[in-house]
Amino acid sequence: MEHFPVIHTNFWDAVIAVPAVLVATQIIKLLLPIPRVIIPTIATILGLMFSLFIAHRFNFWGAVFMGLFYGNAAVGTYASLKTTWETYRASGNKYSGKQI
């Protein structure tokens, strides 16, 4: 019976890796004219690179799994923050009693 690979991860992987992928993706968006549909793929590739070369160098399958997690978590975080900000701006900040 083959076992699943043991993936050693901790809180700092998510606190450092996901924001690093998010920031790197935003920098690439600013510097290069990339179509919007390619951005999630770039984030996934950056997450894989971060995981393979920095976070999980000695566990290939664990690095692949965590790299996919890093890239998709960065894309989800960006989408959530963007949606929240746009909704807040569109509401006219009616919850605080004044217009912004």
Biopython code that builds the backbone (N, CA, C, O; Angstrom):
import numpy as np
from Bio.PDB.StructureBuilder import StructureBuilder

atoms = [
    (1, "MET", "N", (0.840, -1.179, 0.000)),
    (1, "MET", "CA", (0.000, 0.000, 0.000)),
    (1, "MET", "C", (0.886, 1.245, 0.000)),
    (1, "MET", "O", (1.772, 1.390, 0.843)),
    (2, "GLU", "N", (0.638, 2.126, -0.944)),
    (2, "GLU", "CA", (1.412, 3.357, -1.014)),
    (2, "GLU", "C", (0.730, 4.442, -0.195)),
    (2, "GLU", "O", (-0.495, 4.563, -0.177)),
    (3, "HIS", "N", (1.542, 5.209, 0.467)),
    (3, "HIS", "CA", (1.017, 6.270, 1.303)),
    (3, "HIS", "C", (1.118, 7.605, 0.587)),
    (3, "HIS", "O", (1.942, 7.790, -0.308)),
    (4, "PHE", "N", (0.277, 8.515, 0.994)),
    (4, "PHE", "CA", (0.376, 9.869, 0.482)),
    (4, "PHE", "C", (1.656, 10.513, 1.015)),
    (4, "PHE", "O", (2.125, 10.144, 2.092)),
    (5, "PRO", "N", (2.223, 11.465, 0.280)),
    (5, "PRO", "CA", (3.443, 12.101, 0.780)),
    (5, "PRO", "C", (3.162, 12.918, 2.033)),
    (5, "PRO", "O", (2.090, 13.506, 2.178)),
    (6, "VAL", "N", (4.114, 12.947, 2.911)),
    (6, "VAL", "CA", (4.004, 13.760, 4.114)),
    (6, "VAL", "C", (4.384, 15.193, 3.743)),
    (6, "VAL", "O", (5.470, 15.442, 3.218)),
    (7, "ILE", "N", (3.490, 16.118, 4.018)),
    (7, "ILE", "CA", (3.719, 17.514, 3.676)),
    (7, "ILE", "C", (3.889, 18.284, 4.974)),
    (7, "ILE", "O", (2.947, 18.422, 5.755)),
    (8, "HIS", "N", (5.078, 18.776, 5.192)),
    (8, "HIS", "CA", (5.345, 19.566, 6.383)),
    (8, "HIS", "C", (5.076, 21.024, 6.060)),
    (8, "HIS", "O", (5.817, 21.654, 5.305)),
    (9, "THR", "N", (4.045, 21.533, 6.620)),
    (9, "THR", "CA", (3.697, 22.933, 6.412)),
    (9, "THR", "C", (3.386, 23.548, 7.767)),
    (9, "THR", "O", (3.135, 22.840, 8.741)),
    (10, "ASN", "N", (3.406, 24.839, 7.815)),
    (10, "ASN", "CA", (3.077, 25.523, 9.052)),
    (10, "ASN", "C", (2.410, 26.844, 8.730)),
    (10, "ASN", "O", (2.186, 27.191, 7.571)),
    (11, "PHE", "N", (2.108, 27.550, 9.764)),
    (11, "PHE", "CA", (1.419, 28.823, 9.655)),
    (11, "PHE", "C", (2.205, 29.814, 8.800)),
    (11, "PHE", "O", (1.606, 30.589, 8.055)),
    (12, "TRP", "N", (3.522, 29.802, 8.893)),
    (12, "TRP", "CA", (4.343, 30.777, 8.185)),
    (12, "TRP", "C", (4.332, 30.570, 6.683)),
    (12, "TRP", "O", (4.550, 31.518, 5.929)),
    (13, "ASP", "N", (4.081, 29.340, 6.230)),
    (13, "ASP", "CA", (3.960, 29.131, 4.787)),
    (13, "ASP", "C", (2.842, 29.998, 4.215)),
    (13, "ASP", "O", (3.018, 30.650, 3.186)),
    (14, "ALA", "N", (1.711, 30.001, 4.877)),
    (14, "ALA", "CA", (0.575, 30.781, 4.383)),
    (14, "ALA", "C", (0.771, 32.277, 4.611)),
    (14, "ALA", "O", (0.318, 33.092, 3.806)),
    (15, "VAL", "N", (1.435, 32.639, 5.692)),
    (15, "VAL", "CA", (1.620, 34.057, 6.005)),
    (15, "VAL", "C", (2.681, 34.697, 5.117)),
    (15, "VAL", "O", (2.600, 35.890, 4.826)),
    (16, "ILE", "N", (3.660, 33.934, 4.688)),
    (16, "ILE", "CA", (4.723, 34.486, 3.850)),
    (16, "ILE", "C", (4.510, 34.157, 2.372)),
    (16, "ILE", "O", (4.628, 35.039, 1.522)),
    (17, "ALA", "N", (4.202, 32.911, 2.062)),
    (17, "ALA", "CA", (4.148, 32.471, 0.673)),
    (17, "ALA", "C", (2.986, 33.093, -0.100)),
    (17, "ALA", "O", (3.179, 33.579, -1.214)),
    (18, "VAL", "N", (1.801, 33.084, 0.467)),
    (18, "VAL", "CA", (0.643, 33.618, -0.259)),
    (18, "VAL", "C", (0.790, 35.117, -0.524)),
    (18, "VAL", "O", (0.581, 35.541, -1.661)),
    (19, "PRO", "N", (1.136, 35.935, 0.462)),
    (19, "PRO", "CA", (1.362, 37.356, 0.144)),
    (19, "PRO", "C", (2.525, 37.577, -0.829)),
    (19, "PRO", "O", (2.471, 38.496, -1.646)),
    (20, "ALA", "N", (3.567, 36.755, -0.755)),
    (20, "ALA", "CA", (4.689, 36.897, -1.691)),
    (20, "ALA", "C", (4.229, 36.635, -3.116)),
    (20, "ALA", "O", (4.602, 37.368, -4.032)),
    (21, "VAL", "N", (3.430, 35.606, -3.311)),
    (21, "VAL", "CA", (2.902, 35.306, -4.648)),
    (21, "VAL", "C", (1.966, 36.422, -5.094)),
    (21, "VAL", "O", (1.998, 36.827, -6.256)),
    (22, "LEU", "N", (1.140, 36.917, -4.193)),
    (22, "LEU", "CA", (0.205, 37.998, -4.519)),
    (22, "LEU", "C", (0.949, 39.260, -4.945)),
    (22, "LEU", "O", (0.600, 39.872, -5.955)),
    (23, "VAL", "N", (1.959, 39.650, -4.192)),
    (23, "VAL", "CA", (2.731, 40.853, -4.517)),
    (23, "VAL", "C", (3.513, 40.663, -5.816)),
    (23, "VAL", "O", (3.550, 41.568, -6.649)),
    (24, "ALA", "N", (4.133, 39.508, -5.998)),
    (24, "ALA", "CA", (4.887, 39.253, -7.229)),
    (24, "ALA", "C", (3.969, 39.289, -8.453)),
    (24, "ALA", "O", (4.352, 39.804, -9.503)),
    (25, "THR", "N", (2.772, 38.748, -8.317)),
    (25, "THR", "CA", (1.808, 38.778, -9.423)),
    (25, "THR", "C", (1.412, 40.212, -9.751)),
    (25, "THR", "O", (1.306, 40.571, -10.924)),
    (26, "GLN", "N", (1.191, 41.036, -8.728)),
    (26, "GLN", "CA", (0.826, 42.429, -8.967)),
    (26, "GLN", "C", (1.964, 43.207, -9.616)),
    (26, "GLN", "O", (1.722, 44.062, -10.467)),
    (27, "ILE", "N", (3.184, 42.925, -9.229)),
    (27, "ILE", "CA", (4.338, 43.592, -9.848)),
    (27, "ILE", "C", (4.452, 43.199, -11.321)),
    (27, "ILE", "O", (4.720, 44.045, -12.175)),
    (28, "ILE", "N", (4.249, 41.924, -11.612)),
    (28, "ILE", "CA", (4.290, 41.474, -13.008)),
    (28, "ILE", "C", (3.185, 42.140, -13.813)),
    (28, "ILE", "O", (3.404, 42.526, -14.961)),
    (29, "LYS", "N", (1.994, 42.280, -13.224)),
    (29, "LYS", "CA", (0.895, 42.960, -13.916)),
    (29, "LYS", "C", (1.245, 44.404, -14.245)),
    (29, "LYS", "O", (0.875, 44.906, -15.306)),
    (30, "LEU", "N", (1.958, 45.075, -13.339)),
    (30, "LEU", "CA", (2.328, 46.463, -13.579)),
    (30, "LEU", "C", (3.409, 46.607, -14.644)),
    (30, "LEU", "O", (3.401, 47.561, -15.421)),
    (31, "LEU", "N", (4.338, 45.655, -14.675)),
    (31, "LEU", "CA", (5.490, 45.779, -15.563)),
    (31, "LEU", "C", (5.254, 45.239, -16.971)),
    (31, "LEU", "O", (5.867, 45.717, -17.926)),
    (32, "LEU", "N", (4.381, 44.259, -17.107)),
    (32, "LEU", "CA", (4.186, 43.608, -18.400)),
    (32, "LEU", "C", (2.731, 43.697, -18.855)),
    (32, "LEU", "O", (1.817, 43.606, -18.035)),
    (33, "PRO", "N", (2.515, 43.873, -20.147)),
    (33, "PRO", "CA", (1.133, 43.902, -20.661)),
    (33, "PRO", "C", (0.598, 42.471, -20.835)),
    (33, "PRO", "O", (0.715, 41.881, -21.909)),
    (34, "ILE", "N", (0.020, 41.934, -19.776)),
    (34, "ILE", "CA", (-0.453, 40.552, -19.781)),
    (34, "ILE", "C", (-1.980, 40.554, -19.794)),
    (34, "ILE", "O", (-2.598, 41.306, -19.040)),
    (35, "PRO", "N", (-2.600, 39.720, -20.643)),
    (35, "PRO", "CA", (-4.065, 39.625, -20.634)),
    (35, "PRO", "C", (-4.582, 39.146, -19.277)),
    (35, "PRO", "O", (-3.931, 38.349, -18.602)),
    (36, "ARG", "N", (-5.749, 39.636, -18.889)),
    (36, "ARG", "CA", (-6.319, 39.316, -17.579)),
    (36, "ARG", "C", (-6.555, 37.825, -17.382)),
    (36, "ARG", "O", (-6.452, 37.334, -16.258)),
    (37, "VAL", "N", (-6.867, 37.100, -18.442)),
    (37, "VAL", "CA", (-7.163, 35.672, -18.293)),
    (37, "VAL", "C", (-5.908, 34.855, -17.967)),
    (37, "VAL", "O", (-6.024, 33.709, -17.532)),
    (38, "ILE", "N", (-4.730, 35.409, -18.165)),
    (38, "ILE", "CA", (-3.476, 34.703, -17.902)),
    (38, "ILE", "C", (-2.993, 34.904, -16.460)),
    (38, "ILE", "O", (-2.148, 34.144, -15.987)),
    (39, "ILE", "N", (-3.507, 35.896, -15.768)),
    (39, "ILE", "CA", (-3.017, 36.238, -14.433)),
    (39, "ILE", "C", (-3.126, 35.072, -13.443)),
    (39, "ILE", "O", (-2.157, 34.826, -12.725)),
    (40, "PRO", "N", (-4.246, 34.339, -13.360)),
    (40, "PRO", "CA", (-4.280, 33.198, -12.430)),
    (40, "PRO", "C", (-3.237, 32.129, -12.752)),
    (40, "PRO", "O", (-2.699, 31.495, -11.845)),
    (41, "THR", "N", (-2.955, 31.931, -14.020)),
    (41, "THR", "CA", (-1.922, 30.967, -14.404)),
    (41, "THR", "C", (-0.550, 31.441, -13.937)),
    (41, "THR", "O", (0.257, 30.640, -13.465)),
    (42, "ILE", "N", (-0.288, 32.720, -14.064)),
    (42, "ILE", "CA", (0.986, 33.274, -13.604)),
    (42, "ILE", "C", (1.111, 33.122, -12.093)),
    (42, "ILE", "O", (2.183, 32.784, -11.592)),
    (43, "ALA", "N", (0.025, 33.369, -11.363)),
    (43, "ALA", "CA", (0.055, 33.209, -9.910)),
    (43, "ALA", "C", (0.318, 31.751, -9.529)),
    (43, "ALA", "O", (1.051, 31.480, -8.578)),
    (44, "THR", "N", (-0.271, 30.827, -10.258)),
    (44, "THR", "CA", (-0.031, 29.404, -9.985)),
    (44, "THR", "C", (1.418, 29.033, -10.265)),
    (44, "THR", "O", (2.032, 28.301, -9.488)),
    (45, "ILE", "N", (1.964, 29.524, -11.352)),
    (45, "ILE", "CA", (3.368, 29.248, -11.684)),
    (45, "ILE", "C", (4.291, 29.844, -10.619)),
    (45, "ILE", "O", (5.255, 29.200, -10.206)),
    (46, "LEU", "N", (4.004, 31.059, -10.177)),
    (46, "LEU", "CA", (4.812, 31.671, -9.121)),
    (46, "LEU", "C", (4.702, 30.886, -7.816)),
    (46, "LEU", "O", (5.694, 30.711, -7.109)),
    (47, "GLY", "N", (3.497, 30.413, -7.497)),
    (47, "GLY", "CA", (3.321, 29.598, -6.302)),
    (47, "GLY", "C", (4.107, 28.304, -6.382)),
    (47, "GLY", "O", (4.716, 27.882, -5.399)),
    (48, "LEU", "N", (4.099, 27.669, -7.551)),
    (48, "LEU", "CA", (4.888, 26.442, -7.745)),
    (48, "LEU", "C", (6.378, 26.725, -7.617)),
    (48, "LEU", "O", (7.103, 25.954, -6.989)),
    (49, "MET", "N", (6.839, 27.821, -8.205)),
    (49, "MET", "CA", (8.257, 28.160, -8.118)),
    (49, "MET", "C", (8.671, 28.448, -6.679)),
    (49, "MET", "O", (9.716, 27.981, -6.226)),
    (50, "PHE", "N", (7.857, 29.212, -5.962)),
    (50, "PHE", "CA", (8.164, 29.515, -4.567)),
    (50, "PHE", "C", (8.242, 28.235, -3.745)),
    (50, "PHE", "O", (9.145, 28.059, -2.928)),
    (51, "SER", "N", (7.283, 27.349, -3.976)),
    (51, "SER", "CA", (7.232, 26.112, -3.207)),
    (51, "SER", "C", (8.369, 25.160, -3.570)),
    (51, "SER", "O", (8.994, 24.572, -2.688)),
    (52, "LEU", "N", (8.634, 25.010, -4.860)),
    (52, "LEU", "CA", (9.673, 24.072, -5.305)),
    (52, "LEU", "C", (11.077, 24.527, -4.931)),
    (52, "LEU", "O", (11.918, 23.705, -4.568)),
    (53, "PHE", "N", (11.339, 25.828, -5.016)),
    (53, "PHE", "CA", (12.704, 26.315, -4.825)),
    (53, "PHE", "C", (12.984, 26.902, -3.445)),
    (53, "PHE", "O", (14.146, 27.056, -3.069)),
    (54, "ILE", "N", (11.938, 27.231, -2.683)),
    (54, "ILE", "CA", (12.163, 27.856, -1.384)),
    (54, "ILE", "C", (11.535, 27.064, -0.245)),
    (54, "ILE", "O", (12.238, 26.639, 0.672)),
    (55, "ALA", "N", (10.239, 26.864, -0.292)),
    (55, "ALA", "CA", (9.530, 26.339, 0.872)),
    (55, "ALA", "C", (9.671, 24.826, 1.065)),
    (55, "ALA", "O", (9.854, 24.359, 2.189)),
    (56, "HIS", "N", (9.589, 24.067, -0.020)),
    (56, "HIS", "CA", (9.590, 22.599, 0.094)),
    (56, "HIS", "C", (10.580, 21.996, -0.900)),
    (56, "HIS", "O", (10.193, 21.225, -1.779)),
    (57, "ARG", "N", (11.827, 22.343, -0.761)),
    (57, "ARG", "CA", (12.857, 21.929, -1.725)),
    (57, "ARG", "C", (13.093, 20.429, -1.773)),
    (57, "ARG", "O", (13.486, 19.906, -2.816)),
    (58, "PHE", "N", (12.869, 19.735, -0.689)),
    (58, "PHE", "CA", (13.263, 18.335, -0.618)),
    (58, "PHE", "C", (12.092, 17.360, -0.714)),
    (58, "PHE", "O", (12.263, 16.160, -0.502)),
    (59, "ASN", "N", (10.918, 17.866, -1.030)),
    (59, "ASN", "CA", (9.739, 17.015, -1.164)),
    (59, "ASN", "C", (8.976, 17.463, -2.410)),
    (59, "ASN", "O", (8.163, 18.385, -2.349)),
    (60, "PHE", "N", (9.244, 16.806, -3.536)),
    (60, "PHE", "CA", (8.695, 17.254, -4.809)),
    (60, "PHE", "C", (7.174, 17.287, -4.808)),
    (60, "PHE", "O", (6.578, 18.311, -5.142)),
    (61, "TRP", "N", (6.543, 16.185, -4.437)),
    (61, "TRP", "CA", (5.077, 16.125, -4.501)),
    (61, "TRP", "C", (4.436, 17.044, -3.475)),
    (61, "TRP", "O", (3.390, 17.640, -3.735)),
    (62, "GLY", "N", (5.048, 17.159, -2.334)),
    (62, "GLY", "CA", (4.561, 18.123, -1.351)),
    (62, "GLY", "C", (4.692, 19.546, -1.868)),
    (62, "GLY", "O", (3.818, 20.381, -1.636)),
    (63, "ALA", "N", (5.784, 19.818, -2.570)),
    (63, "ALA", "CA", (6.000, 21.146, -3.141)),
    (63, "ALA", "C", (4.977, 21.448, -4.232)),
    (63, "ALA", "O", (4.482, 22.571, -4.325)),
    (64, "VAL", "N", (4.660, 20.461, -5.051)),
    (64, "VAL", "CA", (3.650, 20.671, -6.097)),
    (64, "VAL", "C", (2.295, 20.971, -5.463)),
    (64, "VAL", "O", (1.612, 21.910, -5.872)),
    (65, "PHE", "N", (1.907, 20.181, -4.472)),
    (65, "PHE", "CA", (0.625, 20.396, -3.806)),
    (65, "PHE", "C", (0.573, 21.778, -3.157)),
    (65, "PHE", "O", (-0.392, 22.517, -3.348)),
    (66, "MET", "N", (1.599, 22.127, -2.396)),
    (66, "MET", "CA", (1.607, 23.407, -1.704)),
    (66, "MET", "C", (1.755, 24.575, -2.678)),
    (66, "MET", "O", (1.207, 25.650, -2.430)),
    (67, "GLY", "N", (2.481, 24.388, -3.778)),
    (67, "GLY", "CA", (2.599, 25.442, -4.781)),
    (67, "GLY", "C", (1.261, 25.777, -5.416)),
    (67, "GLY", "O", (0.945, 26.944, -5.647)),
    (68, "LEU", "N", (0.474, 24.738, -5.697)),
    (68, "LEU", "CA", (-0.873, 24.972, -6.227)),
    (68, "LEU", "C", (-1.729, 25.699, -5.189)),
    (68, "LEU", "O", (-2.521, 26.579, -5.526)),
    (69, "PHE", "N", (-1.557, 25.320, -3.932)),
    (69, "PHE", "CA", (-2.270, 26.001, -2.853)),
    (69, "PHE", "C", (-1.868, 27.470, -2.785)),
    (69, "PHE", "O", (-2.735, 28.340, -2.695)),
    (70, "TYR", "N", (-0.582, 27.759, -2.826)),
    (70, "TYR", "CA", (-0.112, 29.144, -2.742)),
    (70, "TYR", "C", (-0.680, 29.991, -3.882)),
    (70, "TYR", "O", (-1.188, 31.089, -3.650)),
    (71, "GLY", "N", (-0.595, 29.488, -5.096)),
    (71, "GLY", "CA", (-1.087, 30.242, -6.248)),
    (71, "GLY", "C", (-2.582, 30.483, -6.194)),
    (71, "GLY", "O", (-3.042, 31.601, -6.429)),
    (72, "ASN", "N", (-3.343, 29.444, -5.887)),
    (72, "ASN", "CA", (-4.795, 29.597, -5.833)),
    (72, "ASN", "C", (-5.236, 30.435, -4.640)),
    (72, "ASN", "O", (-6.215, 31.174, -4.737)),
    (73, "ALA", "N", (-4.537, 30.334, -3.528)),
    (73, "ALA", "CA", (-4.862, 31.173, -2.373)),
    (73, "ALA", "C", (-4.596, 32.638, -2.683)),
    (73, "ALA", "O", (-5.358, 33.504, -2.253)),
    (74, "ALA", "N", (-3.535, 32.932, -3.416)),
    (74, "ALA", "CA", (-3.238, 34.320, -3.794)),
    (74, "ALA", "C", (-4.325, 34.868, -4.721)),
    (74, "ALA", "O", (-4.763, 36.007, -4.555)),
    (75, "VAL", "N", (-4.758, 34.070, -5.687)),
    (75, "VAL", "CA", (-5.815, 34.502, -6.606)),
    (75, "VAL", "C", (-7.121, 34.728, -5.842)),
    (75, "VAL", "O", (-7.811, 35.721, -6.076)),
    (76, "GLY", "N", (-7.456, 33.832, -4.948)),
    (76, "GLY", "CA", (-8.680, 33.978, -4.161)),
    (76, "GLY", "C", (-8.639, 35.172, -3.234)),
    (76, "GLY", "O", (-9.641, 35.868, -3.070)),
    (77, "THR", "N", (-7.492, 35.414, -2.627)),
    (77, "THR", "CA", (-7.344, 36.570, -1.745)),
    (77, "THR", "C", (-7.502, 37.869, -2.526)),
    (77, "THR", "O", (-8.181, 38.792, -2.078)),
    (78, "TYR", "N", (-6.872, 37.935, -3.694)),
    (78, "TYR", "CA", (-6.994, 39.134, -4.521)),
    (78, "TYR", "C", (-8.440, 39.357, -4.944)),
    (78, "TYR", "O", (-8.944, 40.476, -4.850)),
    (79, "ALA", "N", (-9.114, 38.308, -5.408)),
    (79, "ALA", "CA", (-10.504, 38.439, -5.859)),
    (79, "ALA", "C", (-11.410, 38.884, -4.711)),
    (79, "ALA", "O", (-12.295, 39.719, -4.897)),
    (80, "SER", "N", (-11.185, 38.326, -3.535)),
    (80, "SER", "CA", (-12.002, 38.703, -2.381)),
    (80, "SER", "C", (-11.777, 40.156, -1.986)),
    (80, "SER", "O", (-12.737, 40.888, -1.743)),
    (81, "LEU", "N", (-10.524, 40.578, -1.919)),
    (81, "LEU", "CA", (-10.234, 41.966, -1.558)),
    (81, "LEU", "C", (-10.765, 42.952, -2.590)),
    (81, "LEU", "O", (-11.276, 44.014, -2.234)),
    (82, "LYS", "N", (-10.645, 42.603, -3.863)),
    (82, "LYS", "CA", (-11.132, 43.485, -4.924)),
    (82, "LYS", "C", (-12.650, 43.611, -4.881)),
    (82, "LYS", "O", (-13.181, 44.714, -5.014)),
    (83, "THR", "N", (-13.354, 42.500, -4.696)),
    (83, "THR", "CA", (-14.805, 42.527, -4.614)),
    (83, "THR", "C", (-15.274, 43.318, -3.399)),
    (83, "THR", "O", (-16.223, 44.097, -3.488)),
    (84, "THR", "N", (-14.613, 43.119, -2.273)),
    (84, "THR", "CA", (-14.981, 43.850, -1.059)),
    (84, "THR", "C", (-14.771, 45.347, -1.244)),
    (84, "THR", "O", (-15.629, 46.145, -0.865)),
    (85, "TRP", "N", (-13.639, 45.734, -1.823)),
    (85, "TRP", "CA", (-13.348, 47.150, -2.031)),
    (85, "TRP", "C", (-14.344, 47.781, -2.994)),
    (85, "TRP", "O", (-14.844, 48.877, -2.740)),
    (86, "GLU", "N", (-14.639, 47.093, -4.108)),
    (86, "GLU", "CA", (-15.585, 47.638, -5.080)),
    (86, "GLU", "C", (-16.985, 47.768, -4.489)),
    (86, "GLU", "O", (-17.686, 48.740, -4.769)),
    (87, "THR", "N", (-17.392, 46.813, -3.686)),
    (87, "THR", "CA", (-18.702, 46.886, -3.040)),
    (87, "THR", "C", (-18.755, 48.029, -2.043)),
    (87, "THR", "O", (-19.752, 48.747, -1.964)),
    (88, "TYR", "N", (-17.691, 48.194, -1.290)),
    (88, "TYR", "CA", (-17.615, 49.296, -0.328)),
    (88, "TYR", "C", (-17.702, 50.644, -1.038)),
    (88, "TYR", "O", (-18.438, 51.530, -0.607)),
    (89, "ARG", "N", (-16.956, 50.796, -2.117)),
    (89, "ARG", "CA", (-16.961, 52.060, -2.862)),
    (89, "ARG", "C", (-18.309, 52.311, -3.520)),
    (89, "ARG", "O", (-18.760, 53.456, -3.570)),
    (90, "ALA", "N", (-18.967, 51.268, -4.028)),
    (90, "ALA", "CA", (-20.252, 51.426, -4.698)),
    (90, "ALA", "C", (-21.372, 51.749, -3.711)),
    (90, "ALA", "O", (-22.367, 52.372, -4.079)),
    (91, "SER", "N", (-21.211, 51.329, -2.471)),
    (91, "SER", "CA", (-22.254, 51.584, -1.476)),
    (91, "SER", "C", (-22.254, 53.041, -1.030)),
    (91, "SER", "O", (-23.203, 53.479, -0.379)),
    (92, "GLY", "N", (-21.237, 53.786, -1.357)),
    (92, "GLY", "CA", (-21.149, 55.172, -0.940)),
    (92, "GLY", "C", (-20.894, 55.301, 0.545)),
    (92, "GLY", "O", (-21.130, 56.353, 1.138)),
    (93, "ASN", "N", (-20.406, 54.218, 1.148)),
    (93, "ASN", "CA", (-20.106, 54.190, 2.576)),
    (93, "ASN", "C", (-21.323, 54.612, 3.396)),
    (93, "ASN", "O", (-21.199, 55.392, 4.340)),
    (94, "LYS", "N", (-22.505, 54.093, 3.036)),
    (94, "LYS", "CA", (-23.741, 54.493, 3.713)),
    (94, "LYS", "C", (-23.810, 54.028, 5.162)),
    (94, "LYS", "O", (-24.682, 54.469, 5.911)),
    (95, "TYR", "N", (-22.904, 53.144, 5.564)),
    (95, "TYR", "CA", (-22.937, 52.639, 6.923)),
    (95, "TYR", "C", (-22.304, 53.581, 7.923)),
    (95, "TYR", "O", (-22.573, 53.471, 9.119)),
    (96, "SER", "N", (-21.475, 54.499, 7.476)),
    (96, "SER", "CA", (-20.840, 55.415, 8.412)),
    (96, "SER", "C", (-21.591, 56.744, 8.503)),
    (96, "SER", "O", (-21.265, 57.586, 9.339)),
    (97, "GLY", "N", (-22.580, 56.930, 7.659)),
    (97, "GLY", "CA", (-23.385, 58.154, 7.720)),
    (97, "GLY", "C", (-22.836, 59.286, 6.875)),
    (97, "GLY", "O", (-23.398, 60.381, 6.903)),
    (98, "LYS", "N", (-21.766, 59.075, 6.127)),
    (98, "LYS", "CA", (-21.224, 60.137, 5.296)),
    (98, "LYS", "C", (-20.749, 59.558, 3.970)),
    (98, "LYS", "O", (-20.403, 58.380, 3.887)),
    (99, "GLN", "N", (-20.736, 60.382, 2.950)),
    (99, "GLN", "CA", (-20.275, 59.978, 1.638)),
    (99, "GLN", "C", (-18.759, 60.157, 1.549)),
    (99, "GLN", "O", (-18.199, 61.111, 2.088)),
    (100, "ILE", "N", (-18.112, 59.221, 0.860)),
    (100, "ILE", "CA", (-16.669, 59.358, 0.638)),
    (100, "ILE", "C", (-16.437, 59.714, -0.803)),
    (100, "ILE", "O", (-15.291, 59.881, -1.221)),
]
sb = StructureBuilder()
sb.init_structure("model")
sb.init_model(0)
sb.init_chain("A")
sb.init_seg("    ")
for serial, (resi, resn, name, xyz) in enumerate(atoms, 1):
    if name == "N":
        sb.init_residue(resn, " ", resi, " ")
    sb.init_atom(name, np.array(xyz, "f"), 0.0, 1.0, " ", f" {name:<3s}", serial, name[0])
structure = sb.get_structure()
